[in-house]
Amino acid sequence: MHAWLDDLNIPYKTNEPLAPLTWYKVGGAAQVLAEPSSVQQLTALASQCHTADVPTRVLGLGANLLVADQGVDGVVVRLSDPAFRQVRIEGTTVVAGGGFELAKLVLTTARAGLAGLECLAGIPASVGGAIRMNAGGVFGDIGQAVKRVMVADATGQVYYRDRDDLEFSYRRTNIVARYILSVQFDLSPDDPKALIRRVKEIFLYKKNTQPLREGSAGCAFKNPDQPDPQGRRLSAGQWIDKASLKNFAIGGARVSDRHANFIITDRGCTAGDVITLINHVQKTVADRFGVALEREVVEWP
Ligand SMILES: Cc1cc2nc3c(=O)[nH]c(=O)nc-3n(C[C@H](O)[C@H](O)[C@H](O)COP(=O)(O)OP(=O)(O)OC[C@H]3O[C@@H](n4cnc5c(N)ncnc54)[C@H](O)[C@@H]3O)c2cc1C
């Protein structure tokens, strides 16, 4: 693999630890971490990996990712080059690269007096990762503002997906292409001061209800559809709390006492601790209430 990686002239590292690049701060290394400098380099890399049957994965900001302690084989691609971190505003249309930070995009668009993304304040993500997960919450999600997405599939073919054939639902999209390269948003004009106020309000709401400073991947589980015996729909965090699991720990992994759907990684934590705790939470909630919690966190491999 190294020979053709060298031929492609793409910056890459071997046996590169992924823990520092994720919010959990646990897990092993990538066999190869590649950071292409252009769409052409990325598509050449994708095509070569496809031909050589080398697995590829895309790393965003690592805010929803659990990397196993043994690490991952193949190539992890990171869109960290400025080529993938551009943002362009034309009227109410905003085009952002897949590697651009969502937090910066939220602020940039609010300051420009463009409404539609302020609901995403306080969500750590790259634009590509936010699209893949349809990031959002009680105030709205990213999908509602998307007009067009530029993607590349695992073979390196580049194409566009347009609004009318895109579907976004709770933490999912129908985009199956491996690489989300850039996203076009359709926003609406609004008062910049009011938008900035709204961004601050939403950020404060998140800060007051979620442990944003500790190692975590946000919500570990999706909110289940299943109602409680009174017919109310409880969130995953409420079911976990009902099972008295707040603060429950296995090794260095612990259920947050502020938000029971957050699993916190303390010093010395391993990915194995997180997986064992996730399994324990799922089993306890299923045994006690008959509720199946589905994982929201993406696990590698
Ligand atoms: C403190 C905290 C709070 C959070 N709060 C929220 C919240 O309120 N709402 C919410 O929805 N989420 C929340 N999350 C989870 C996380 O922010 C989102 O899931 C976010 O969308 C992850 O984006 P990322 O770039 O970090 O993706 P990563 O974690 O790096 O990757 C997640 C998935 O996206 C894929 N991916 C990443 N980039 C690309 C790309 N360019 N092309 C194709 N696929 C890609 C990866 O392969 C992987 O499958 C929170 C996380 C933390 C740590």
The ligand as a Gaussian input file, in Angstrom:
#p B3LYP/6-31G(d) Opt

LIG

0 1
 C      -20.285000      17.415000      23.864000
 C      -21.051000      16.888000      22.687000
 C      -22.333000      17.347000      22.426000
 C      -23.051000      16.859000      21.341000
 N      -24.310000      17.326000      21.100000
 C      -24.984000      16.892000      20.003000
 C      -26.274000      17.426000      19.702000
 O      -26.821000      18.265000      20.397000
 N      -26.906000      16.960000      18.580000
 C      -26.324000      16.032000      17.744000
 O      -26.931000      15.660000      16.725000
 N      -25.101000      15.520000      18.034000
 C      -24.431000      15.925000      19.127000
 N      -23.201000      15.395000      19.407000
 C      -22.630000      14.362000      18.526000
 C      -21.794000      14.949000      17.368000
 O      -21.541000      16.311000      17.618000
 C      -22.525000      14.804000      16.033000
 O      -22.883000      13.468000      15.764000
 C      -21.681000      15.316000      14.849000
 O      -22.489000      15.313000      13.705000
 C      -20.432000      14.498000      14.619000
 O      -19.686000      15.129000      13.589000
 P      -18.133000      14.816000      13.427000
 O      -17.588000      15.648000      12.329000
 O      -17.459000      14.897000      14.723000
 O      -18.195000      13.307000      12.920000
 P      -17.291000      12.089000      13.417000
 O      -17.584000      11.778000      14.833000
 O      -15.881000      12.298000      13.046000
 O      -17.890000      10.918000      12.506000
 C      -19.231000      10.495000      12.675000
 C      -19.670000       9.769000      11.396000
 O      -19.692000      10.694000      10.316000
 C      -18.838000      10.222000       9.264000
 N      -18.211000      11.404000       8.646000
 C      -17.531000      12.412000       9.240000
 N      -17.137000      13.320000       8.325000
 C      -17.561000      12.857000       7.114000
 C      -17.452000      13.316000       5.766000
 N      -16.833000      14.469000       5.434000
 N      -17.989000      12.561000       4.791000
 C      -18.646000      11.416000       5.076000
 N      -18.785000      10.920000       6.312000
 C      -18.238000      11.629000       7.324000
 C      -17.819000       9.328000       9.941000
 O      -17.259000       8.426000       9.021000
 C      -18.688000       8.649000      10.982000
 O      -19.442000       7.611000      10.391000
 C      -22.465000      15.875000      20.490000
 C      -21.160000      15.412000      20.747000
 C      -20.459000      15.921000      21.834000
 C      -19.065000      15.417000      22.074000

